[in-house]
Amino acid sequence: MVAFGKKLKERQIPEWQRYYINYKLMKKKVKHYAHQIEIGALDRRHVLKDFSRMLDNQIETTVLFLLEQQGLLANRIAVLGKQQEVISNIPELREAYRDVGRDLLKLLSFVEINAIGLRKILKKFDKRFGYRFTNYYVKTRANHPYSQLQQVFKHVGLGAVVGAISRNLSDLQERQGSYLSIYDQPTLPLQDPVVDSIKAAADRLNYSTNFLEFLGQHALIMQQEELPTPSEEQVDDDRYHFMSLLLNLANTFLYMVNTYIIVPTADDYSMSLGAAATVCGIVIGAMAVAQVFSSVYFSAWSNKSYFRPLVFSSIVLFVGNVMYALAYDLNSIAVLILGRLCCGFGSARAVNRRYISDCVPLKIRMQASAGFVSASALGMACGPALAGLLQINFRFYKLTINKNTLPGWVMSVAWLVYLVWLWISFREPAFPTEENNMAEANAGPADSEEVEKGLAQPLLLSSADNQQDGDDEDEECDASEEAPEESRRPANSLRSAYRLLTPSVKVQLLIYFMLKYVMEILLSESSVITTYYFSWSTSKVAVFLACLGLTVLPVNIVVGSYISNMFEDRQILMASEIMVFLGILLSFHIFVPYSVPQYVISGLILFVSAEVLEGVNLSLLSRVMSSRLARGTYNGGLLSTEAGTIARVIADATITLAGYLGENRLLNITLLPSLVICVTSILATCYTYNSLY
């Protein structure tokens, strides 16, 4: 792998070398601090103060030079503007503006390299001393009126220079008698390679809103660690196809609808086939059981193709839903469960994630990741809502069409229509040749597959990555710190992927397991519980579940846009776990008669808290997971999917097993494991984060 320090040095402009952040010096300083603390010569507060002052001085040197260069560029543009009024040599003027644009490109690269270097040295410091410092440093500097750090990622002056160059080049174009400006025709882009390059560089410097970042991290597509090269950006653009992205998001949406559309009626369907109502746990969970295996082979398949796995997924889901619908007339609970297993074998969420990682350009990858999460949330809400509308009962030839079979028929038609749309509109992206794959494996694990989060938030988001990926990042590392090339490559098995997980990552996967378990218990047994205690109809259950699903996006908006700006993620994480714990406690039926307000309020507290916890937990997980888990078959997204899917399988099995003790005991018995797992995750969180500080 080309080390970051070496890549940083290669990208530097020689005559500007003394104005770059001195990454090598700061790295040595961090090692010196670590040694001094170890022997007791320095305390932590002195280190934080001294390192903060050093960073302030480094950033100030960089920013003052940046302002000086912006002034020089602005002056050159002003001079050219005066010449434009008296010189008639249009090609010469146009070339002069392009020269200014080329110098601006150098300045944009200067800002980008310094911002990434700053982010990396903060991450390195966090690894040595605990990762609270990054949050402290950036939050105290980013919004202070006298902070130089703002100039690193707000670059208002650079935007003005970009605009001036674009406008003047547009005015100098041959307009064939038109006197309209770029402001009169904003939809017509200026066709100039220099301006295109400037816009591409500026896009890398721009960052999304907090909500988009928060929602995008929910997809667990991890952030880019290295400087992208122009060739890599061109590959992204060549592989991107909007309709193919839309088809991937549609697949995500339909699969989530397919998962939850049967929840309000699964107990009735089971009883109509002669089984107990609590067998709904097996019926609902069968899809998750199959997904444990399908996630692995779909992830491996996506190394070679995206189109073929999506076609296979659609066909398998079509067949699975037909089997689910036919089980009623066949009077077979086995066919019903096999149909759901078949649906689970068609889960292509690993392909959906990989397509966003591999084929969506950096500048819109965050929006695409947020779209993935939004499609999942919308599908989760639409599934039960659609089930509530399918209250029809008639026969068509020898087929029974009722509230139990209609979800299967509706989804089979939906997947058939999707398959036709996929066949017509999807464009398979070009895959790298074997030689390119070898070069890519040697070049590094995360060059073209990570989410573009800009330069401001990565400073805030940098945290304790896997120690294996830390001190050997640049060529100045000691030989003892350097990892062999093999240790940079993606994990080649679930076992090797698990070995890459740090204690903090394992705790966050435990939290993810816990929240998926308690949410599955709440959702899957809702129909049985509400029928037993309140005699709710299918429509009422569907409305309740749909309302829960509709809280997903508003909750994420509030957390991503407001709460995450007021509190640290670890504080939100702990508060959410405690609220989940309270929601579980309130759900128990102990002495007083069980009422609708108690069930609805406790369920709402539990679900909303779990949603907040999921967003914050995956946001943290995307930052601290090893970069070796950013690509390949056994990636971070697969690990989180497996953890959540296994939790759902165990939860659905718990419901079915508890049903043998009677429906009157079902609620409390299924809540007890939820309570134990929740308490365990809280204790593990406290222990892990206390040890980091």
C-alpha positions in Angstrom: 0.0 0.0 0.0 1.2 3.5 -0.8 1.5 5.0 2.7 -0.4 8.2 3.5 2.7 10.2 4.5 4.3 9.3 1.2 1.2 10.1 -0.8 0.9 13.4 1.0 4.5 14.3 0.2 4.0 13.3 -3.5 1.0 15.5 -3.8 2.6 18.6 -2.2 3.7 21.5 -4.4 7.5 21.9 -3.7 7.5 25.7 -3.5 4.6 25.6 -1.0 6.1 22.9 1.2 6.7 25.0 4.3 3.0 26.0 4.4 1.6 22.5 4.6 0.6 20.9 7.9 3.8 19.2 9.1 2.3 15.7 9.4 5.7 14.1 10.1 6.5 16.5 12.9 3.1 16.1 14.6 3.3 12.3 14.3 6.7 12.3 16.1 5.2 14.6 18.7 2.4 12.2 19.4 4.9 9.4 19.9 6.9 11.7 22.2 3.9 12.5 24.3 3.1 8.8 24.6 6.5 8.0 25.9 6.5 10.9 28.3 3.2 9.9 29.8 4.4 6.3 30.1 7.4 7.3 32.2 5.3 9.9 34.2 7.1 13.0 32.9 3.9 14.6 31.6 0.3 14.5 32.6 -2.6 14.2 30.2 -3.9 17.8 30.6 -0.4 19.2 29.7 -0.4 17.0 26.6 -3.8 18.2 25.5 -2.9 21.9 26.0 0.4 21.6 24.2 -0.9 19.6 21.3 -3.9 22.0 20.9 -1.5 24.9 20.7 0.7 23.1 18.2 -2.3 22.4 16.0 -3.5 26.0 16.2 -0.1 27.2 15.0 0.0 24.7 12.2 -3.5 25.6 11.0 -2.8 29.3 11.3 0.3 29.0 9.0 -1.7 27.1 6.5 -4.7 29.4 6.5 -2.8 32.7 6.3 -1.0 31.3 3.2 -4.4 30.2 1.8 -5.7 33.7 2.2 -2.6 35.2 0.6 -3.0 32.9 -2.4 -6.7 33.7 -2.7 -5.8 37.4 -2.8 -3.3 36.9 -5.5 -5.8 34.9 -7.6 -8.4 37.6 -7.1 -6.0 40.3 -8.1 -5.1 38.4 -11.3 -8.8 38.1 -12.1 -9.3 41.8 -11.5 -6.5 42.7 -13.9 -7.9 40.3 -16.6 -11.3 42.0 -16.1 -9.8 45.4 -17.0 -7.9 43.9 -20.0 -11.1 42.3 -21.2 -12.6 45.8 -21.8 -9.8 46.9 -24.1 -8.3 43.7 -25.6 -10.1 42.0 -28.5 -7.9 38.8 -28.5 -10.6 36.5 -27.0 -8.6 33.3 -27.2 -5.7 34.8 -25.4 -7.9 36.1 -22.6 -9.7 32.8 -22.3 -6.3 31.0 -21.9 -5.3 33.5 -19.3 -8.4 32.8 -17.3 -7.7 29.1 -17.6 -4.2 29.6 -16.2 -5.8 31.2 -13.2 -8.1 28.2 -13.0 -5.2 25.8 -13.1 -3.6 27.7 -10.2 -6.9 27.6 -8.3 -6.8 23.8 -8.8 -3.5 23.7 -7.0 -4.9 25.7 -4.2 -7.9 23.5 -3.9 -5.6 20.5 -3.7 -3.6 22.3 -1.0 -6.7 22.7 1.1 -7.8 19.1 0.6 -4.4 17.6 1.5 -4.1 19.8 4.7 -7.6 18.9 5.8 -7.0 15.1 5.3 -3.6 15.4 7.1 -5.3 17.2 10.0 -7.9 14.5 10.2 -5.4 11.7 10.2 -3.1 13.2 12.9 -6.2 13.7 15.1 -7.1 10.1 14.6 -3.6 9.0 15.4 -3.7 11.1 18.6 -7.0 9.6 19.5 -5.6 6.1 19.1 -2.8 6.8 21.6 -4.8 8.6 24.3 -8.5 7.9 23.9 -10.6 9.6 21.2 -12.4 12.4 23.1 -9.8 14.9 21.9 -11.0 15.1 18.3 -14.5 16.0 19.3 -13.3 18.6 21.8 -10.8 20.2 19.4 -13.1 20.5 16.4 -16.2 21.5 18.3 -14.4 24.2 20.2 -12.7 25.6 17.1 -15.2 25.0 14.3 -17.8 27.6 15.4 -15.6 30.1 17.3 -15.6 33.6 15.6 -11.8 33.8 15.6 -11.1 30.2 14.7 -8.8 29.6 11.8 -10.1 26.0 11.5 -13.3 27.4 9.8 -11.2 28.4 6.8 -10.1 24.9 6.3 -13.5 23.7 5.4 -15.8 26.7 4.8 -13.6 28.2 2.0 -16.1 31.0 1.1 -13.3 32.9 -0.7 -12.4 30.0 -2.9 -16.1 29.8 -4.0 -16.0 33.4 -5.0 -12.8 32.8 -7.1 -14.5 29.7 -8.8 -17.5 31.8 -9.6 -15.5 34.6 -11.1 -13.5 32.3 -13.3 -16.6 30.5 -14.5 -18.5 33.7 -15.2 -15.7 35.3 -17.2 -15.0 32.2 -19.3 -18.7 32.0 -20.0 -18.8 35.6 -21.2 -15.8 34.9 -23.5 -17.5 31.9 -25.1 -18.9 32.3 -28.6 -22.6 32.7 -28.0 -23.7 33.1 -31.6 -25.5 36.4 -30.9 -26.9 35.6 -27.5 -26.2 38.1 -24.7 -27.5 35.9 -21.9 -25.2 35.3 -18.9 -24.7 32.1 -16.8 -27.2 33.6 -14.3 -29.9 33.7 -17.0 -29.3 30.1 -18.0 -28.3 28.3 -14.9 -29.2 24.9 -16.3 -26.7 25.1 -19.1 -23.3 24.2 -17.8 -20.1 25.9 -19.0 -18.3 23.4 -21.3 -14.7 24.0 -20.3 -12.3 21.2 -19.0 -10.6 23.6 -16.5 -14.0 24.6 -14.9 -15.1 21.0 -14.9 -11.9 20.0 -13.0 -12.4 22.9 -10.6 -16.0 21.9 -9.9 -14.9 18.3 -9.3 -12.3 19.4 -6.8 -14.7 21.8 -5.1 -17.2 19.0 -4.7 -14.7 17.0 -2.7 -14.4 20.0 -0.4 -18.1 20.4 0.1 -19.9 18.5 2.8 -23.5 17.5 3.3 -25.9 18.5 6.0 -25.7 16.8 9.4 -28.9 14.9 8.7 -27.6 13.5 5.4 -24.3 12.5 7.1 -26.1 10.9 10.0 -28.6 9.0 7.7 -25.8 8.0 5.3 -23.8 6.5 8.1 -26.9 4.5 9.0 -26.2 2.5 5.8 -22.8 1.5 7.3 -20.8 2.4 4.1 -17.6 3.6 5.7 -15.7 6.8 4.9 -12.8 7.3 2.6 -9.4 7.2 4.2 -7.1 8.2 1.3 -6.8 11.0 -1.2 -8.8 10.1 -4.3 -6.9 10.3 -7.6 -8.4 11.7 -10.8 -8.4 8.2 -12.4 -10.5 6.9 -9.5 -13.0 9.7 -9.8 -13.3 9.0 -13.6 -13.9 5.3 -12.8 -16.8 6.3 -10.5 -18.3 8.5 -13.1 -18.0 5.8 -15.8 -19.7 3.2 -13.7 -22.5 5.4 -12.4 -26.0 5.0 -13.9 -28.9 6.8 -12.2 -31.6 4.3 -13.3 -29.5 1.4 -12.0 -29.1 3.2 -8.6 -32.9 3.8 -8.5 -33.4 0.1 -9.2 -31.2 -0.8 -6.3 -33.1 1.5 -4.0 -36.4 0.1 -5.3 -35.1 -3.4 -4.5 -34.3 -2.2 -0.9 -37.8 -0.7 -0.6 -39.7 -3.8 -1.9 -37.7 -6.2 0.3 -38.6 -4.3 3.4 -42.2 -4.2 2.4 -42.0 -7.9 1.8 -40.6 -8.5 5.2 -43.2 -6.6 7.2 -46.4 -7.0 5.1 -47.2 -10.3 6.7 -46.7 -9.2 10.4 -50.3 -8.1 11.1 -51.8 -11.4 9.6 -49.1 -14.1 10.3 -50.9 -15.3 13.5 -54.3 -15.6 11.7 -52.7 -17.4 8.8 -50.9 -19.9 11.1 -54.2 -20.7 12.9 -56.1 -21.1 9.7 -53.6 -23.9 8.8 -54.1 -25.6 12.1 -51.0 -24.2 13.9 -50.8 -22.1 17.1 -50.9 -18.4 16.8 -47.4 -18.1 18.2 -46.1 -20.1 15.2 -46.1 -16.7 13.5 -42.7 -16.3 15.1 -41.3 -19.1 12.9 -43.2 -17.8 9.8 -41.9 -14.3 10.2 -38.4 -15.4 11.3 -38.0 -17.9 8.4 -37.1 -15.0 6.1 -34.4 -13.9 8.5 -33.0 -17.4 8.9 -32.4 -17.6 5.1 -31.0 -14.1 5.0 -28.2 -15.2 7.3 -26.9 -17.3 4.5 -28.0 -15.3 1.5 -26.2 -12.2 2.7 -22.8 -14.1 2.4 -23.4 -15.4 -1.1 -24.9 -12.2 -2.4 -21.9 -10.3 -1.0 -19.5 -12.7 -2.8 -21.6 -12.5 -6.0 -21.4 -8.7 -6.1 -17.7 -9.0 -6.6 -18.4 -10.0 -10.1 -21.8 -8.7 -11.1 -24.7 -6.6 -9.8 -27.3 -7.4 -12.5 -27.4 -11.2 -12.2 -27.8 -11.2 -8.4 -30.6 -8.7 -8.6 -32.3 -10.9 -11.3 -31.9 -14.0 -9.2 -33.2 -12.1 -6.1 -36.4 -11.0 -8.0 -37.1 -14.5 -9.3 -36.6 -16.2 -5.9 -38.8 -13.6 -4.2 -41.5 -14.0 -6.8 -41.5 -17.8 -6.3 -41.4 -17.4 -2.5 -44.4 -15.1 -2.4 -46.4 -17.4 -4.7 -45.6 -20.3 -2.4 -46.7 -18.2 0.6 -50.0 -17.4 -1.1 -50.7 -21.0 -2.2 -50.1 -22.4 1.3 -53.7 -21.5 2.2 -55.4 -23.6 -0.5 -52.8 -26.4 0.0 -53.5 -26.3 3.7 -49.8 -26.7 4.4 -47.9 -24.8 7.1 -44.7 -26.3 5.6 -45.3 -24.6 2.3 -46.0 -21.4 4.1 -42.6 -21.5 5.9 -40.8 -22.7 2.8 -42.2 -19.7 0.9 -40.8 -17.4 3.6 -37.5 -19.2 3.5 -37.4 -18.7 -0.2 -38.0 -15.0 0.2 -35.1 -14.8 2.6 -32.8 -16.4 0.1 -33.6 -13.5 -2.2 -32.3 -10.8 0.2 -30.0 -8.7 -2.0 -29.3 -5.9 0.6 -25.6 -6.7 0.4 -25.7 -6.0 -3.4 -27.6 -2.8 -2.8 -24.9 -1.6 -0.4 -22.0 -2.7 -2.6 -23.5 -0.9 -5.6 -23.6 2.4 -3.7 -20.0 1.8 -2.5 -18.6 0.8 -5.9 -20.6 2.6 -8.5 -21.9 5.9 -7.1 -19.5 9.0 -7.5 -18.1 10.4 -4.3 -19.9 13.7 -4.7 -23.4 12.0 -4.4 -22.5 8.9 -2.4 -23.7 10.4 0.9 -27.1 11.2 -0.6 -27.3 7.7 -2.1 -26.5 6.2 1.3 -29.2 8.3 2.9 -31.6 7.1 0.1 -30.8 3.5 1.0 -31.8 4.1 4.7 -34.9 6.1 3.7 -36.0 3.4 1.3 -35.7 0.8 4.1 -37.6 3.0 6.5 -40.4 3.7 4.0 -40.7 0.0 3.2 -40.9 -0.8 6.9 -43.8 1.6 7.3 -45.6 0.7 4.0 -45.6 -3.1 4.6 -48.0 -3.2 7.6 -50.0 -0.3 6.2 -50.5 -2.2 2.9 -51.6 -5.3 4.9 -54.2 -3.2 6.6 -55.7 -2.3 3.3 -55.9 -5.8 1.9 -59.1 -6.8 3.7 -60.7 -8.6 0.8 -62.2 -12.1 0.7 -63.2 -13.9 -2.5 -62.3 -16.9 -4.7 -60.7 -16.7 -8.2 -61.1 -20.1 -9.9 -59.6 -22.4 -7.2 -57.5 -19.7 -5.5 -58.6 -18.1 -2.2 -58.0 -14.4 -2.1 -58.2 -13.0 1.4 -56.2 -11.0 4.0 -53.9 -13.9 4.6 -53.0 -14.7 0.9 -53.2 -11.2 -0.6 -49.8 -10.1 0.8 -48.2 -13.0 -1.1 -50.0 -12.3 -4.3 -49.4 -8.5 -4.2 -45.7 -9.0 -3.6 -45.3 -11.6 -6.3 -46.9 -9.2 -8.8 -44.6 -6.4 -7.5 -41.5 -8.5 -7.9 -42.6 -9.6 -11.4 -43.0 -5.9 -12.5 -39.7 -5.1 -10.8 -38.0 -7.9 -12.7 -39.2 -6.6 -16.1 -38.1 -3.0 -15.2 -34.7 -4.4 -14.1 -34.3 -6.3 -17.3 -35.0 -3.3 -19.4 -33.3 -0.5 -17.5 -30.4 -1.8 -15.5 -26.9 -1.2 -16.8 -24.2 -3.5 -15.6 -21.1 -1.4 -14.7 -17.7 -2.3 -16.1 -15.7 -4.4 -13.6 -12.0 -4.0 -13.3 -9.8 -6.6 -15.1 -7.9 -9.1 -13.0 -4.7 -7.0 -13.4 -6.4 -3.9 -12.2 -7.8 -5.9 -9.2 -4.3 -7.0 -8.3 -3.1 -3.4 -8.5 -6.1 -2.2 -6.5 -5.4 -4.7 -3.8 -1.9 -3.5 -3.5 -2.9 0.1 -3.6 -5.1 0.0 -0.5 -8.4 -1.2 0.7 -10.6 1.8 0.6 -9.9 4.0 -2.4 -13.1 3.9 -4.3 -15.6 2.3 -2.1 -16.2 4.7 0.8 -18.8 7.4 1.4 -17.7 11.0 0.6 -18.3 12.9 3.8 -16.4 16.0 2.9 -13.7 17.6 5.0 -15.5 19.2 8.0 -17.3 16.2 9.4 -14.5 13.6 9.0 -12.6 15.8 11.5 -15.4 15.4 13.9 -16.0 11.7 13.0 -12.4 10.5 13.2 -12.0 8.1 16.1 -10.2 5.0 17.3 -9.8 2.8 14.3 -8.3 -0.6 14.5 -4.8 -0.4 15.8 -3.6 -2.5 12.9 -4.5 0.4 10.6 -2.9 3.1 12.7 0.7 3.7 13.3 1.8 2.2 10.0 0.0 4.7 7.8 3.1 6.6 6.5 6.6 5.9 5.4 8.1 7.6 8.5 6.8 4.8 10.8 9.3 2.6 12.6 9.9 -0.8 11.2 8.2 -2.3 14.3 5.1 -0.3 13.5 4.8 -1.2 9.8 2.4 -4.0 8.9 3.1 -6.3 6.0 1.2 -5.8 2.8 -0.9 -8.8 3.5 -2.4 -7.1 6.6 -3.8 -4.3 4.4 -6.0 -6.6 2.3 -9.7 -7.3 2.9 -10.7 -10.1 5.2 -11.2 -13.4 3.4 -13.5 -15.1 5.9 -15.9 -14.3 8.7 -13.4 -15.6 11.1 -10.6 -13.2 9.9 -13.2 -10.4 9.8 -14.1 -11.1 13.4 -10.4 -11.0 14.4 -10.2 -7.5 13.0 -12.8 -6.2 15.5 -11.6 -4.1 18.4 -13.4 -4.4 21.8 -15.3 -1.2 21.1 -16.5 -2.5 17.8 -17.6 -5.8 19.4 -19.6 -3.8 22.0 -21.3 -1.8 19.3 -22.2 -5.0 17.4 -23.7 -6.3 20.7 -25.7 -3.1 20.9 -26.9 -3.6 17.3 -27.8 -7.2 18.2 -29.7 -6.0 21.3 -31.8 -3.3 19.5 -32.7 -5.6 16.6 -33.8 -8.3 19.1 -36.0 -6.1 21.1 -37.5 -4.5 18.0 -38.3 -7.9 16.5 -39.9 -9.0 19.7 -42.1 -5.9 19.7 -43.1 -6.1 16.0 -43.4 -9.9 15.5 -45.6 -10.6 18.6 -47.7 -7.4 18.2 -50.5 -9.2 16.5 -50.7 -12.0 19.0 -50.4 -9.7 22.0 -53.0 -7.1 20.9 -55.4 -9.8 19.9 -55.1 -11.6 23.2 -55.3 -8.5 25.5 -57.3 -6.0 23.4 -59.1 -8.0 20.7 -57.6 -5.7 18.0 -58.5 -6.4 14.4 -55.9 -6.8 11.6 -56.5 -3.2 10.5 -55.7 -1.8 14.0 -52.5 -3.8 14.3 -51.5 -2.6 10.8 -52.1 1.0 11.7 -50.1 0.6 14.9 -47.2 -0.9 13.1 -47.3 1.6 10.3 -47.3 4.5 12.8 -44.2 3.0 14.4 -42.5 2.7 11.0 -43.3 6.3 10.1 -41.4 7.5 13.1 -38.1 6.4 11.6 -37.3 9.3 9.4 -38.6 12.1 11.7 -36.6 10.7 14.6 -33.4 10.5 12.4 -34.0 14.1 11.3 -34.2 15.3 14.9 -31.2 13.3 16.0 -29.1 14.1 13.0 -29.9 17.8 12.7 -30.2 18.8 16.3 -29.5 16.3 19.1 -26.1 15.2 17.6 -25.0 18.9 17.6 -25.8 19.3 21.3 -24.4 16.1 22.7 -21.6 13.7 22.0 -22.5 10.4 20.3 -21.5 8.4 23.3 -23.9 10.4 25.5 -26.7 9.8 23.1 -25.8 6.1 22.9 -26.0 5.6 26.6 -29.2 7.7 27.0 -30.8 5.6 24.2 -29.8 2.3 25.8 -31.3 3.5 29.1 -34.6 4.5 27.4 -34.8 1.1 25.7 -34.3 -0.4 29.1 -37.2 1.7 30.5 -39.4 0.8 27.5 -38.9 -2.9 28.2 -39.7 -2.4 31.9 -42.9 -0.5 31.1 -44.0 -3.3 28.7 -44.2 -6.0 31.4 -47.6 -7.1 32.6 -47.3 -7.6 36.3 -50.1 -6.5 38.6 -52.6 -4.0 37.1 -54.8 -5.0 34.1 -52.9 -4.6 30.9 -54.2 -1.5 29.0 -53.9 -0.1 25.5 -52.2 3.1 26.7 -49.5 1.1 28.6 -48.8 -1.1 25.5 -48.8 1.8 23.0 -46.7 4.2 25.1 -44.2 1.5 26.2 -44.0 0.3 22.6 -43.5 3.8 21.2 -40.7 4.5 23.8 -39.0 1.2 23.0 -39.2 1.6 19.2 -38.2 5.2 19.0 -35.3 4.7 21.5 -34.1 1.7 19.5 -34.3 3.8 16.3 -32.2 6.6 17.9 -29.8 4.0 19.2 -29.5 2.3 15.8 -28.6 5.5 14.0 -26.0 6.7 16.6 -24.6 3.2 17.0 -24.1 2.6 13.2 -22.7 6.2 12.9 -20.1 5.3 15.5 -19.5 1.9 14.0 -18.8 3.3 10.6 -16.0 5.4 12.1 -14.2 2.9 14.3 -14.4 -0.2 12.1 -11.1 -1.3 10.5 -10.6 0.0 6.9 -9.8 -3.6 5.9 -13.6 -4.2 6.4 -14.5 -1.5 3.9 -14.5 -3.8 0.9 -14.5 -7.4 -0.1 -17.1 -10.1 0.6 -16.7 -10.0 4.4 -17.1 -6.3 4.9 -18.4 -4.2 7.8 -21.9 -4.0 6.2 -22.1 -7.8 6.1 -21.0 -8.1 9.7 -23.7 -5.7 10.9 -26.3 -7.3 8.7 -25.5 -10.8 10.1 -25.6 -9.5 13.7 -29.0 -7.9 13.2 -30.4 -10.9 11.2 -29.2 -13.5 13.8 -30.9 -11.3 16.5 -34.2 -11.4 14.6 -33.9 -15.2 14.1 -33.4 -15.7 17.9 -36.2 -13.3 18.7 -38.7 -15.0 16.4 -37.7 -18.4 17.8 -38.2 -17.1 21.3 -41.7 -16.1 20.5 -42.6 -19.5 19.1 -41.0 -21.4 22.0 -42.6 -19.1 24.6 -46.0 -19.8 22.9 -45.9 -23.4 24.2 -46.3 -22.0 27.8 -49.5 -20.2 26.8 -50.4 -16.8 25.3 -51.1 -15.4 28.8 -47.4 -15.8 29.6 -46.0 -14.9 26.1 -45.5 -11.1 26.8 -43.4 -11.4 30.0 -41.4 -14.5 28.9 -40.3 -12.8 25.7 -39.5 -9.6 27.5 -37.1 -11.2 30.0 -34.4 -12.1 27.4 -34.8 -8.5 26.0 -34.2 -7.1 29.5 -31.1 -9.3 30.1 -29.5 -8.5 26.8 -30.2 -4.8 27.3 -28.6 -4.7 30.7 -25.6 -6.6 29.4 -25.1 -4.1 26.5 -25.4 -1.1 29.0 -22.8 -2.7 31.3 -20.5 -3.5 28.3 -20.9 0.1 27.0 -20.0 1.6 30.4 -17.0 -0.7 30.8 -15.6 -0.2 27.3 -15.9 3.6 27.2 -14.6 4.1 30.8 -11.5 2.1 29.8 -11.0 4.4 26.9 -10.9 7.4 29.0 
